[in-house]
Amino acid sequence: MSTLSKRSTIYFEPDVHQALKVRAASSHLSVSELVDEAVRLLMREDQEDLAAFKERESEKEISYEAMLADLKKHGKI
């Protein structure tokens, strides 16, 4: 077991829970470690998304309709 220190109860659909247990056994990790790893991955992705939004916040906004019109004008659709 790793050095995880906080507990939480998580409910899974039975099939998902079974698949998670099989994955844990085949990777020699606990279900808790797999869930912790998945949550960390999700948060890293969120952090990357937020950084991308920050990087592009000064870009001019364009409506969906205007984007479609531009694509049509340039023969893309």
Secondary structure, 3 states (H helix, E strand, C coil): CCCCCCCCCCCCCHHHHHHHHHHHHHHCCCHHHHHHHHHHHHHHHHHHHHHHHHHHCCCCCCCHHHHHHHHHHCCCC
